[in-house]
Amino acid sequence: MALLDKLAPLKARYEELAALMAAGNLSGEKFVKLSKEYSELTPVVEATLAYEKALGEKEDIKTLLDDPEMRDEASAELKVLNEKIPELEQHIRLVLIPKDEADARNAILEIRAGTGGDEAALFAADLFGMYKGYAAGQGWKMELVSVSESDLGGYKEIVAEIRGQNVFEKLKFESGVHRVQRVPRTEAQGRIHTSAATVAVLPEAEDVDIQINDVDLRIDTYRAQGAGGQHVNKTDSAVRITHMPTGVVVEMQEERSQHKNRDKAMKILRTRLYDAERQRKDAERAANRKAQVGSGDRSERIRTYNFPQSRVTDHRINLTLYKLAEVMTGGALPEIVDQLLAEDQAAKLAEMEL
């Protein structure tokens, strides 16, 4: 009954919230706040009621075991309940896991070539192709925000917005250093090289998340440039926005309109500031956590893509798949994503000690 004892205060709070909202004397803001708490407790209470019902049925059926005429039927029903009750307990634990309010949000995907020169830029392009394929498979929409190409057709940096259902939840564990081992196109001797690219996945900020004061911004405009430094238009349409308190700088030149570049830059700036605040809070919580999937540190090497062996290894969960081609198209990426989510869920369950 220890589990029910721990759930009792949640049931009591649920009933209290129902009574407060039914009274009808709350301000609009207070009502919205209580409604949110009520909706978050609803699945917990529903799961608790189902669990209590099953326990009650079990006690009732046990009384029938002494009846010769009912014993066989009661034993069969008891067997079903003995299998069902642990499943209900596990379901309660799952709905009790604290929800990350950012999980349902769209995301900003940033990929940057790391060590390895041209080969790293080509790998960055491969990673972008992987996420593009994965997004398509999920039914998400991907839109380029900015791109800086390398001489051989790779990406020094590429930023995209991904919109859809639970985008951040599925992609949040992709942040970190991705390492590739393969023979570069430019390698005449057939030697395997190692290079890397950094991925950052940021939950897209909403206007209410981060308040940015105009006095904290320095906005510079300049002429957009293409490959080799040539000017791609004759007006100062490119925008550089510096957030003075934090030093965060965002540059945007993809659009021909200065106004559109500024809007895009502000969206990225707001998202990066929101992400920085989330990371700060996560770091505080992580100090008390017993286990977690990775550290959240974007300098951490999280995954290796070995082309000669057609092998992909995620170092945080010791998962190795020998289907690199399928992963790189995005088709097999769900196998890794699902394992990461399951591991994170297991770590949170272990912390709850229910």
C-alpha angles and dihedrals in degrees: 000000000000090000092054090048090057092047095050096083090051091052090048092050090049091054091045091053091049090053094047093051093044090054088069098210099110128115116247093253093047092047092052091050093050092044090056092051090046093052091048091053095045098083090046093052093044090052090047093052091050089050093049091049092052092049090050092050090050092055091048093050093048089063089060095058091085091057108092092207095050100035099095095046092044092050091053092049091046091053090054092049093047088058094042099050097063088049090053090049091052091048090054091052091050095051089047092060107112111253121233103230089210094060094089094049132105115252142223111225117204122185122183129182111242132184114348107063115224092002091056090051091051089049090051087056090050091052090050089052089051093053092043090056092045092050091051090051090052092050092246127144119236123198126183114238101178139343137190112195128207125226093260096050099268128118126258085188135352129182125191138174116228118199127189145081117331093342096157093046091057097041105035094096092056092080113110143057116323114199127203129199115194146112107278120229088242094054110104096181095057093240121157114243130195121220136156147212130199122229124198123185114192126186107240111252124230124217092256094054099065127026111206119192117215090224088063093059131085110195120194126182127203141161114284115244132208132201114321092020098282117147112253095198139013100239132075093253099140116097133205117190121191120193100213100202093055103022092233110156126196124185125191130181105146095106126063089222118081089208092056092046090052092050091050092046092051091051091053092044092051091048094049092049091048090049092050090054091048091051091050091053092043090053090054092051093043090060087071099039121109095204139003140168102262124326096270087242109140091211089064117108103235107167142019125206110201109190100185090057096034086233133147119190126187104202097199095064099021091241119157125185124186094208104087095154091056092047093051092055089052092243097111096032091096088068089063096038093051092050091050092050091047091050091050090049091050091050092052091048090052090054093051093063093203 
